[in-house]
Amino acid sequence: CDPMEARDIMWSRTRQGQVAKQPCPIGSIGVATFRCLAPDGIWETQGPDLSNCSSPWINHITQKMKSGEMAANIARELAEHTKNHLYAGDITYSVSAMVQLVNLLDVQLRNLTPGGKDSAARSLNKLQKRERSCRAYVQAMVETVNNLLQPQALNAWRDLNASEQQRAATKLLDTVEDSAFVLADNLLKTDIVRENTDNIQLEVARLSTDGNLEDLKFPQNMDHGSTIQLSANTLKQNGRNGEIRVAFVLYNNLGTYLSTENASMKLGTEAMSTNHSVIVNSPVITAAINKEFSNKVYLADPVVFTVKHIKSEENFNPNCSFWSYTKRTMTGYWSTQGCRLLTTNKTHTTCSCNHLTNFAVLMAHVEVKVGVAD
Protein backbone atom coordinates (compact mmCIF):
# COMPACT_ATOMS: atom_id res chain seq x y z
CA CYS A 1 0.00 0.00 0.00
CA ASP A 2 1.25 3.46 -0.83
CA PRO A 3 1.88 5.98 1.94
CA MET A 4 -1.16 8.13 2.68
CA GLU A 5 -2.65 10.44 5.26
CA ALA A 6 -5.85 9.26 6.93
CA ARG A 7 -7.49 10.57 10.10
CA ASP A 8 -4.65 13.06 10.74
CA ILE A 9 -2.07 10.26 10.78
CA MET A 10 0.67 9.66 8.19
CA TRP A 11 0.72 5.98 7.21
CA SER A 12 3.95 4.70 5.68
CA ARG A 13 4.28 2.20 2.83
CA THR A 14 2.93 -1.15 4.05
CA ARG A 15 3.02 -4.64 2.53
CA GLN A 16 -0.23 -6.31 1.55
CA GLY A 17 -1.72 -8.45 4.28
CA GLN A 18 0.13 -6.44 6.95
CA VAL A 19 -1.33 -4.15 9.59
CA ALA A 20 0.33 -0.75 9.90
CA LYS A 21 0.64 0.75 13.38
CA GLN A 22 1.01 4.43 14.25
CA PRO A 23 0.60 6.50 17.40
CA CYS A 24 -2.93 7.90 17.84
CA PRO A 25 -3.60 11.49 16.70
CA ILE A 26 -2.01 14.36 18.64
CA GLY A 27 -3.89 14.94 21.88
CA SER A 28 -4.71 11.27 22.37
CA ILE A 29 -2.77 8.22 23.59
CA GLY A 30 -2.69 4.67 22.25
CA VAL A 31 -1.98 2.95 18.94
CA ALA A 32 -4.00 3.24 15.74
CA THR A 33 -3.92 0.48 13.10
CA PHE A 34 -4.61 0.37 9.36
CA ARG A 35 -4.77 -2.86 7.35
CA CYS A 36 -3.26 -3.17 3.90
CA LEU A 37 -5.45 -5.68 2.09
CA ALA A 38 -4.05 -8.65 0.18
CA PRO A 39 -3.78 -9.37 -2.69
CA ASP A 40 -4.58 -5.92 -4.11
CA GLY A 41 -2.35 -3.80 -1.93
CA ILE A 42 -5.09 -1.29 -1.11
CA TRP A 43 -5.86 0.20 2.30
CA GLU A 44 -8.94 -1.10 4.08
CA THR A 45 -11.94 0.92 2.85
CA GLN A 46 -13.36 1.58 6.34
CA GLY A 47 -10.20 3.54 7.08
CA PRO A 48 -7.87 3.17 10.06
CA ASP A 49 -8.97 1.67 13.39
CA LEU A 50 -8.83 4.33 16.11
CA SER A 51 -10.80 2.38 18.71
CA ASN A 52 -7.74 2.20 20.99
CA CYS A 53 -7.19 5.96 21.02
CA SER A 54 -8.14 7.74 24.22
CA SER A 55 -7.53 10.95 26.16
CA PRO A 56 -4.64 11.16 28.64
CA TRP A 57 -7.05 11.74 31.56
CA ILE A 58 -8.13 8.08 31.61
CA ASN A 59 -4.89 7.18 33.42
CA HIS A 60 -5.66 9.79 36.04
CA ILE A 61 -9.14 8.31 36.67
CA THR A 62 -7.67 4.79 36.85
CA GLN A 63 -5.19 5.95 39.53
CA LYS A 64 -8.02 7.59 41.46
CA MET A 65 -10.05 4.37 41.45
CA LYS A 66 -7.12 2.50 42.96
CA SER A 67 -6.47 5.19 45.57
CA GLY A 68 -9.61 4.64 47.66
CA GLU A 69 -11.08 8.05 46.83
CA MET A 70 -14.87 8.33 47.24
CA ALA A 71 -16.76 6.99 44.20
CA ALA A 72 -18.92 10.12 44.00
CA ASN A 73 -15.82 12.34 43.75
CA ILE A 74 -14.28 10.24 40.99
CA ALA A 75 -17.62 10.20 39.15
CA ARG A 76 -17.67 14.00 39.36
CA GLU A 77 -14.22 14.14 37.71
CA LEU A 78 -15.34 11.73 35.01
CA ALA A 79 -18.31 14.03 34.32
CA GLU A 80 -15.94 17.00 33.94
CA HIS A 81 -13.48 15.17 31.66
CA THR A 82 -16.16 13.80 29.33
CA LYS A 83 -17.34 17.35 28.55
CA ASN A 84 -14.24 17.71 26.37
CA HIS A 85 -13.46 16.26 22.94
CA LEU A 86 -13.91 12.48 23.10
CA TYR A 87 -12.04 9.68 21.37
CA ALA A 88 -13.38 6.16 20.78
CA GLY A 89 -11.34 4.77 23.68
CA ASP A 90 -12.89 7.38 26.00
CA ILE A 91 -16.35 5.96 25.31
CA THR A 92 -15.47 2.36 26.19
CA TYR A 93 -13.31 3.51 29.09
CA SER A 94 -15.98 5.79 30.60
CA VAL A 95 -18.67 3.12 30.44
CA SER A 96 -16.39 0.53 32.08
CA ALA A 97 -15.38 3.12 34.67
CA MET A 98 -19.04 3.70 35.57
CA VAL A 99 -19.50 -0.05 36.07
CA GLN A 100 -16.46 -0.12 38.39
CA LEU A 101 -17.54 3.03 40.20
CA VAL A 102 -21.00 1.74 41.10
CA ASN A 103 -19.30 -1.36 42.57
CA LEU A 104 -16.87 0.86 44.45
CA LEU A 105 -19.78 2.95 45.72
CA ASP A 106 -21.44 -0.23 46.99
CA VAL A 107 -18.32 -1.22 48.93
CA GLN A 108 -17.91 2.27 50.38
CA LEU A 109 -21.55 2.33 51.48
CA ARG A 110 -21.04 -0.85 53.46
CA ASN A 111 -18.53 1.01 55.60
CA LEU A 112 -21.31 3.46 56.43
CA THR A 113 -23.63 0.77 57.79
CA PRO A 114 -24.79 1.70 61.29
CA GLY A 115 -23.35 -0.79 63.79
CA GLY A 116 -24.63 -2.05 67.15
CA LYS A 117 -22.27 0.27 69.03
CA ASP A 118 -23.43 3.40 67.21
CA SER A 119 -25.63 5.91 69.02
CA ALA A 120 -28.92 6.89 67.38
CA ALA A 121 -27.40 10.19 66.30
CA ARG A 122 -24.36 8.50 64.80
CA SER A 123 -26.52 5.93 63.00
CA LEU A 124 -28.65 8.66 61.47
CA ASN A 125 -25.52 10.55 60.49
CA LYS A 126 -24.20 7.48 58.66
CA LEU A 127 -27.49 6.95 56.85
CA GLN A 128 -27.64 10.60 55.80
CA LYS A 129 -24.10 10.34 54.51
CA ARG A 130 -25.05 7.23 52.52
CA GLU A 131 -27.95 9.04 50.88
CA ARG A 132 -25.79 12.09 50.10
CA SER A 133 -23.09 9.90 48.52
CA CYS A 134 -25.63 8.12 46.34
CA ARG A 135 -27.32 11.32 45.22
CA ALA A 136 -23.95 12.87 44.34
CA TYR A 137 -22.88 9.73 42.50
CA VAL A 138 -26.07 9.48 40.44
CA GLN A 139 -25.95 13.17 39.56
CA ALA A 140 -22.38 12.85 38.26
CA MET A 141 -23.21 9.63 36.43
CA VAL A 142 -26.16 11.26 34.67
CA GLU A 143 -23.91 14.13 33.58
CA THR A 144 -21.34 11.66 32.24
CA VAL A 145 -23.98 9.75 30.27
CA ASN A 146 -25.33 13.05 28.95
CA ASN A 147 -21.82 13.92 27.72
CA LEU A 148 -21.34 10.51 26.08
CA LEU A 149 -24.65 10.89 24.22
CA GLN A 150 -24.02 14.42 22.92
CA PRO A 151 -24.16 14.73 19.12
CA GLN A 152 -20.50 15.77 19.13
CA ALA A 153 -19.55 12.39 20.63
CA LEU A 154 -20.96 10.62 17.56
CA ASN A 155 -17.61 10.47 15.75
CA ALA A 156 -15.96 8.85 18.76
CA TRP A 157 -18.69 6.16 18.85
CA ARG A 158 -18.34 5.67 15.08
CA ASP A 159 -14.68 4.78 15.56
CA LEU A 160 -15.86 1.71 17.49
CA ASN A 161 -17.10 -1.21 15.41
CA ALA A 162 -20.76 -2.22 15.66
CA SER A 163 -20.22 -4.88 18.32
CA GLU A 164 -18.08 -2.54 20.47
CA GLN A 165 -20.77 0.14 20.17
CA GLN A 166 -23.43 -2.36 21.14
CA ARG A 167 -21.49 -3.59 24.15
CA ALA A 168 -20.75 -0.06 25.39
CA ALA A 169 -24.38 1.02 24.97
CA THR A 170 -25.66 -2.13 26.72
CA LYS A 171 -23.26 -1.67 29.63
CA LEU A 172 -24.41 1.91 29.87
CA LEU A 173 -28.09 0.89 30.13
CA ASP A 174 -27.19 -1.75 32.69
CA THR A 175 -25.02 0.39 34.95
CA VAL A 176 -27.44 3.33 34.95
CA GLU A 177 -30.19 0.99 36.14
CA ASP A 178 -27.91 -0.52 38.81
CA SER A 179 -26.95 2.95 40.02
CA ALA A 180 -30.58 4.05 40.13
CA PHE A 181 -31.38 1.19 42.52
CA VAL A 182 -28.36 1.83 44.72
CA LEU A 183 -29.82 5.31 45.16
CA ALA A 184 -33.38 4.01 45.64
CA ASP A 185 -32.18 1.63 48.35
CA ASN A 186 -30.44 4.44 50.19
CA LEU A 187 -33.19 7.05 50.24
CA LEU A 188 -34.05 7.60 53.90
CA LYS A 189 -37.73 8.22 53.33
CA THR A 190 -40.29 8.03 50.54
CA ASP A 191 -38.98 10.45 47.98
CA ILE A 192 -38.54 11.08 44.26
CA VAL A 193 -35.17 12.10 42.80
CA ARG A 194 -35.16 13.62 39.32
CA GLU A 195 -32.15 14.37 37.15
CA ASN A 196 -32.81 16.06 33.81
CA THR A 197 -30.30 16.70 31.03
CA ASP A 198 -30.59 16.95 27.24
CA ASN A 199 -29.81 13.30 26.52
CA ILE A 200 -30.82 11.43 29.66
CA GLN A 201 -33.64 11.97 32.10
CA LEU A 202 -33.73 9.84 35.20
CA GLU A 203 -36.29 9.42 37.94
CA VAL A 204 -35.74 7.28 41.03
CA ALA A 205 -38.58 6.86 43.48
CA ARG A 206 -39.18 5.22 46.82
CA LEU A 207 -42.94 5.15 47.27
CA SER A 208 -45.40 3.86 49.81
CA THR A 209 -47.88 1.34 48.39
CA ASP A 210 -50.33 1.79 51.27
CA GLY A 211 -53.42 3.92 50.85
CA ASN A 212 -54.52 5.52 47.61
CA LEU A 213 -52.01 5.03 44.83
CA GLU A 214 -52.06 6.89 41.55
CA ASP A 215 -50.76 5.54 38.26
CA LEU A 216 -47.13 6.55 37.88
CA LYS A 217 -46.22 8.56 34.80
CA PHE A 218 -42.73 9.49 33.64
CA PRO A 219 -41.40 12.01 32.82
CA GLN A 220 -43.26 14.73 34.70
CA ASN A 221 -42.81 17.35 31.99
CA MET A 222 -44.63 15.93 29.01
CA ASP A 223 -43.21 18.40 26.53
CA HIS A 224 -40.91 16.12 24.56
CA GLY A 225 -43.58 13.65 23.65
CA SER A 226 -42.20 10.40 25.12
CA THR A 227 -43.83 8.98 28.25
CA ILE A 228 -44.26 5.72 30.11
CA GLN A 229 -46.93 4.73 32.59
CA LEU A 230 -47.16 2.09 35.34
CA SER A 231 -50.57 1.36 36.79
CA ALA A 232 -51.32 1.74 40.51
CA ASN A 233 -52.25 -1.93 40.38
CA THR A 234 -48.77 -2.94 39.20
CA LEU A 235 -47.16 -0.82 41.93
CA LYS A 236 -49.36 -2.39 44.61
CA GLN A 237 -48.65 -5.93 43.40
CA ASN A 238 -44.91 -5.47 43.36
CA GLY A 239 -44.68 -3.64 46.67
CA ARG A 240 -42.69 -5.12 49.54
CA ASN A 241 -43.37 -4.22 53.16
CA GLY A 242 -45.70 -1.47 52.00
CA GLU A 243 -43.08 0.13 49.75
CA ILE A 244 -41.82 0.03 46.21
CA ARG A 245 -38.73 1.32 44.45
CA VAL A 246 -39.01 2.41 40.85
CA ALA A 247 -36.49 3.65 38.29
CA PHE A 248 -37.32 5.37 35.01
CA VAL A 249 -34.80 6.52 32.43
CA LEU A 250 -35.23 8.19 29.05
CA TYR A 251 -32.24 8.25 26.68
CA ASN A 252 -31.79 10.30 23.53
CA ASN A 253 -29.23 9.29 20.89
CA LEU A 254 -28.60 5.88 22.44
CA GLY A 255 -30.60 3.71 20.03
CA THR A 256 -28.12 4.42 17.23
CA TYR A 257 -25.55 2.31 19.05
CA LEU A 258 -27.83 -0.67 19.74
CA SER A 259 -27.58 -2.73 16.57
CA THR A 260 -30.81 -3.69 14.79
CA GLU A 261 -29.03 -6.61 13.14
CA ASN A 262 -30.84 -9.55 14.75
CA ALA A 263 -34.01 -7.63 15.55
CA SER A 264 -37.19 -9.71 15.44
CA MET A 265 -39.23 -7.46 13.14
CA LYS A 266 -42.78 -8.07 12.10
CA LEU A 267 -42.56 -6.69 8.58
CA GLY A 268 -45.54 -5.99 6.36
CA THR A 269 -45.70 -6.69 2.64
CA GLU A 270 -44.51 -3.20 1.69
CA ALA A 271 -41.26 -3.73 3.57
CA MET A 272 -40.45 -6.86 1.63
CA SER A 273 -40.46 -5.14 -1.73
CA THR A 274 -38.33 -2.09 -0.94
CA ASN A 275 -34.75 -1.56 0.07
CA HIS A 276 -35.18 -0.50 3.64
CA SER A 277 -33.03 -0.35 6.69
CA VAL A 278 -34.31 -1.04 10.18
CA ILE A 279 -33.71 1.90 12.51
CA VAL A 280 -34.32 2.60 16.18
CA ASN A 281 -36.71 5.45 15.52
CA SER A 282 -37.34 6.68 19.06
CA PRO A 283 -35.62 7.44 22.33
CA VAL A 284 -34.90 4.42 24.54
CA ILE A 285 -37.12 4.44 27.63
CA THR A 286 -36.53 2.26 30.70
CA ALA A 287 -38.80 1.28 33.54
CA ALA A 288 -37.69 -1.01 36.36
CA ILE A 289 -39.11 -2.03 39.74
CA ASN A 290 -37.36 -3.23 42.94
CA LYS A 291 -33.90 -4.49 42.24
CA GLU A 292 -34.51 -7.94 40.69
CA PHE A 293 -33.21 -8.18 37.19
CA SER A 294 -36.02 -6.24 35.63
CA ASN A 295 -36.94 -8.63 32.80
CA LYS A 296 -38.45 -10.95 35.39
CA VAL A 297 -41.16 -8.56 36.59
CA TYR A 298 -44.32 -9.64 34.77
CA LEU A 299 -47.17 -7.24 35.05
CA ALA A 300 -50.84 -7.62 35.80
CA ASP A 301 -51.54 -4.50 33.77
CA PRO A 302 -49.20 -3.95 30.86
CA VAL A 303 -46.85 -0.99 30.93
CA VAL A 304 -47.89 1.59 28.34
CA PHE A 305 -45.41 3.89 26.67
CA THR A 306 -45.55 6.51 23.95
CA VAL A 307 -42.43 7.57 22.09
CA LYS A 308 -41.78 10.35 19.64
CA HIS A 309 -40.26 9.31 16.32
CA ILE A 310 -36.79 10.62 15.51
CA LYS A 311 -37.46 10.59 11.75
CA SER A 312 -41.05 11.24 10.79
CA GLU A 313 -40.68 10.76 7.00
CA GLU A 314 -40.55 7.54 5.00
CA ASN A 315 -41.10 5.07 7.82
CA PHE A 316 -43.41 2.12 8.09
CA ASN A 317 -43.99 -0.94 10.26
CA PRO A 318 -43.44 0.40 13.76
CA ASN A 319 -42.31 -2.47 15.99
CA CYS A 320 -42.72 -2.09 19.74
CA SER A 321 -39.47 -3.56 20.96
CA PHE A 322 -37.22 -4.03 23.94
CA TRP A 323 -33.48 -4.57 24.20
CA SER A 324 -33.04 -8.17 25.33
CA TYR A 325 -29.51 -8.63 26.63
CA THR A 326 -27.33 -10.98 28.64
CA LYS A 327 -25.61 -9.45 31.65
CA ARG A 328 -22.65 -11.81 31.33
CA THR A 329 -21.65 -10.80 27.80
CA MET A 330 -23.38 -7.41 27.58
CA THR A 331 -24.66 -8.33 24.13
CA GLY A 332 -28.26 -8.28 23.02
CA TYR A 333 -30.84 -7.88 20.29
CA TRP A 334 -34.17 -6.12 19.81
CA SER A 335 -37.16 -8.34 20.55
CA THR A 336 -40.91 -7.75 20.28
CA GLN A 337 -41.93 -10.52 22.68
CA GLY A 338 -44.77 -9.50 25.00
CA CYS A 339 -45.14 -6.10 23.32
CA ARG A 340 -47.90 -4.88 21.07
CA LEU A 341 -48.71 -1.80 19.08
CA LEU A 342 -51.63 0.29 20.37
CA THR A 343 -51.61 3.34 18.09
CA THR A 344 -49.23 5.02 15.69
CA ASN A 345 -49.15 8.10 13.48
CA LYS A 346 -46.44 9.99 11.65
CA THR A 347 -44.80 11.41 14.76
CA HIS A 348 -45.62 9.10 17.69
CA THR A 349 -46.19 5.44 18.51
CA THR A 350 -47.90 4.02 21.60
CA CYS A 351 -47.14 0.48 22.77
CA SER A 352 -47.96 -1.84 25.63
CA CYS A 353 -45.68 -4.57 27.01
CA ASN A 354 -46.25 -7.18 29.71
CA HIS A 355 -42.82 -6.84 31.33
CA LEU A 356 -40.39 -4.08 32.29
CA THR A 357 -37.09 -3.31 30.58
CA ASN A 358 -35.53 -0.92 28.05
CA PHE A 359 -38.02 -0.08 25.29
CA ALA A 360 -37.94 1.63 21.91
CA VAL A 361 -39.77 1.60 18.60
CA LEU A 362 -37.99 0.10 15.60
CA MET A 363 -39.11 1.00 12.12
CA ALA A 364 -38.32 0.11 8.58
CA HIS A 365 -36.92 3.26 7.03
CA VAL A 366 -36.42 4.07 3.37
CA GLU A 367 -33.66 6.49 2.46
CA VAL A 368 -35.22 8.74 -0.15
CA LYS A 369 -32.99 9.40 -3.13
CA VAL A 370 -33.60 13.03 -3.99
CA GLY A 371 -34.11 13.98 -7.62
CA VAL A 372 -33.10 10.71 -9.25
CA ALA A 373 -35.27 10.11 -12.31
CA ASP A 374 -36.06 6.53 -13.34
N, C-alpha and C positions, 0 to 999 in steps of 0.2 A: 504494500500500500504506500502511496506517495505521502510525503509529509503534508499535514494540513492543520488549520486552526479550527477547533470546534469547542464551543462552550468556554471561550476565553482561555483555552489551553493549547499550547503548540504540541502537536503529536509528530514524532519523528518517523522516518521511514520504518515500516514494520513488515516482517515476512508474513505471507498468507498462512492462516491457521494459528497465528500467534496473537496473544493479547498484549497490547501496549499498556504500560503503566506510567502515570505522571502524577505529581502532587496535585491536590485539589486546587481550585481557583484561589487567587489571593484573597485573604480574609477568612478562609476556611482551612481546616486541617483534615488529613486523611489522604487516601490514594484513589484517583479516578482511573478507570480502565476503558479501553476501546479495542474491540476485536477486529482484526483484519481477516476477512472471510476467505476461506479456500473454496474452490481453486481459482477464483477470479481475481484475487488481490484487490478487493474493494472493501472500504470500511463499512462496518455494520450500519444499516440504514437508520436504525433507531437513534444513532449517535452514541456518544460515550456514556458510560455508566457512572453517575455521580452519587449513587446511593450511599456511599461510604464517606461523603464529605459532610463535615459538621462544623459548627462554630466552636472557637476555643473555650467558651464558657462551660461546655459540658464537663470538662475535667474538673472545673471548680465545683460544680454541683455534685459530682461523684465524690470528691474529697469531703464535702459537707455531709453527705449521707453517711460516710464512714465515721465522721467525727462525733456523732451523738448529739448534734444540734437538733432542736425541736423541728418536727416534721412541718409544722405550719410555717415556720420561718424559712425553711428551704423552699417550700411551695411558693411562698411569696417571691423569693428570688427567681424561681423558675418563671413565674408570671411576668416579672420585669424583663428577663432575658428574651422571652419569646415574643416580646413586642417588636424586637428588631428584625432585620432581614433574616429569613430562615433558609437553611439548606436541608436537603433530603434527610441527612443523618440526624438533624435536630428534631425532625418529626418523630422518627422511630425512638430516638433517645428520650424525648420528653414524655412520650406515652409510657415507655418502660419505667421512667423515673416516677411517674404518677402511681403506677402499680406498686413500686417499691415504697413510695412515701406513704401510701395508705396502710401498708403493712407496718411500717415504722411507727405511724401514728397509733395504730392498734397496740403495739408493744409499749409505747410511751404512756398510753392511757391506763394500761394495767398498773403502772407505778403510781397512778393517782387513785387507785381503788381505796376507799376508806377501810381502815383496818379496825380490829376489835379494840385496840388501845386508843384510837382517836376519839377526842371529845366531839360532841355534836357540832360545835362550831368548826372544828378542823375538818370533820367529815364533809360538812356543807361546802367549806372552802375548796376542798379537793374536787367535789362534784361540779362546782361552778367553774373551776379551772378546766375541767374536762370539757364542759360545754363550750367554753371560750375557745379552747384549742381546736375543737371540731369545727366551730363556726368559721374561725380564721382559716383553717385548712380548706374547707369547702369553698370559701370565697376566693382564695388564691387559685384553687383548682379550676373553678369556673372561668376565671380570667385567663388561665393558661389555655383551656380548651377554646375559649373565644379567640385567642390569638392564633391557635393552630388552624382554626376554621375560617380565618379572614381570607377574602379573595386574593390578597397578595401572597398568601402561603401556597396558592395553587401550584406554582411552578416547582416548589420544593416537593410537594406530594407527587407531582408528575415525574420527578426523577426517581421515584420508587416504582418497581414493577407492580403489576396488578395484584399479585398475591401479597406483596409487602404492604401495599396500600390497604388491602382488605384486612390483614392482620392488625395493622396499626389502628384502623378505624374500629375494629371489633374490640380490641383491648381498651380503646377509649370508652366505648359504650359500657363495657364491663366494669371498668374501674370507677367511672362516674357513678354508676349504680351502687357499687360497694361503698363508696365514700358517702353517698347520700344516706345509706343505712347506718353507717358509723355515726353520722350526725344525729339521725333520728333516734338511735339508741341512747344518745347522750344528752338529749334535751331533758331538762329538769322537770318541765311541766308540759301540759298540752300546749302546743305552739305550732306556728307555721313559719318556716324560713323561706324567703324568696330571694333568688339571685337572678337579676335580669341583665343580659348583655345582648349585643347584636346577633350573635350566632348560637348562643345557648341560653335557654331559660330553664331554671331549675326550681322546683318547689319540694320541700321536705316537710312533712307534717306528722305530728304526734297528736292523735285525736282520741277523744273519749267516744266509745260506741254506746254508752248508756243514754237514755232519754231520746229526744227527738233528733234524728239525724237527717241532714239534707243530702241530696246527691252532691258529689264532689266534682267540680268542673275546673279544668286547668287549660290554659292560664287564665288568671283573673281578668287581665285586659284583653278583650276579645279582638283587638283592632287588627291583628295580622292574619285573622282568618283560619288559624288552625287550632282546634280544641279537642280535648278528650274528656270523657265523662264516666265516672264510676257511680253506680247506683248506691243509695243508702243501704239497700238490701245486701249488696256485696260487701260493704264495709262492715255491717253488723255480723254477717256470716264468718268473716275472716278475722274478727276481733279476738283478742286474747286478754283475759283478765280485764274486760271492759275497756280495752284500748286497741288502737290500731296505728301502725306506722305506714305511711304512704310516701312514695317518691314519684315525682313526675319530671320528665325532662323533654325539652323540645330543642332539636338541633337543626340549624341551617347549614347548608353546604357539606353535610356529612355523607349523604346518600351517594354522591359522586364516587366515593372511595370504597363503597360496598358493592362489589362486582355483581352484575345481573346475570353472569354466565350460566349458572345452573338453576336459575329461577324457575319455579314451577308456574308457568303462565297459562291461564286459560285464554287462548287466542281465538278470536272470531274468524269468520271466513275472510273478511277483508284483509286481515293481517297476513294471511297465508300467501296472498297474491302479490304483496308489495314488498319492496326492500325496506325493512324497518329495523330500527334498533330498539332494544328494550331499555328504558331509562327509569331511574328512580325520580319520579316527577313530583316530589313533595318533600317537605321537611321530614325528618325522622322524629317520631314522638314516642316516648317511653312512659309506661306506667308500671309500677311494681308495688307489691304489698308485703309487709313483714319480711324478714330477711330471707325466707327460703328462696332457692333459685327460682326466679319468678315464673319460668315456664310451667311450673307445676301447679300454680294457682288456677284451678278451673272455676268458672264463675256461674252463679245461678242466673244472674242477668248478664247478658253480654256487655262488654265495654264498647262504647260507641265513640268513634272519633271522626272528626272532619279535618281534612287537610287542604291547603291551598296549593294548586298546581304551580310548578316553577315555570313550565312552558305551557302557554294556553292554546297555542296553535298546533295543528297537524298531529293531534294525539288521538288514539282510540284504545279501546280495551283496558280500562282502568282495572288493575288487579289489587285488591286489598291484601297486603302482604305483611309478613313479619320476618325479621332477620333471625334465622334459626342457626345457632352456633354452638360449638363445643368449647367448653371452658379450657379443656386440656390443650387443644391445639390453636385456639383462637381463630378458627376458620369457620365459615358458615355459608349459607345460601338463603335466598329469599323463598319463603314458602307461603302458600295461601291457606294452609290447613286450619280449619276452624274459623275462618274469616269469610264474611260475605259483604257484597256490595249493597248498600241501601239506596243511595241516590248519587247521581253525578251530573255535572254540567261542564261548561267549558273551563271554569275557573276552580271549582271545588269538587271534592269527592267525599262522601260520608260512608263509613264502613262500620260493621260490628264484628267483634271477635269474641270467642268464648274462653280466652285465656289472656294473661298479661305478658307483655314483652315489649320489644322495640318495633314499632309499626311504621309503614310508609305505603304510598301507592305507587305501583310500578305501571308504566304504560308503554305501549308500542308507540314509537315516535318516528315520523317520516321526515327526513331532512329534505326541505323543499329546495330544488335547484331553481335558482332565480333566472328567468329569461332564457331558458334553453328551449329552442323550438324543436319539435319532433322532426 
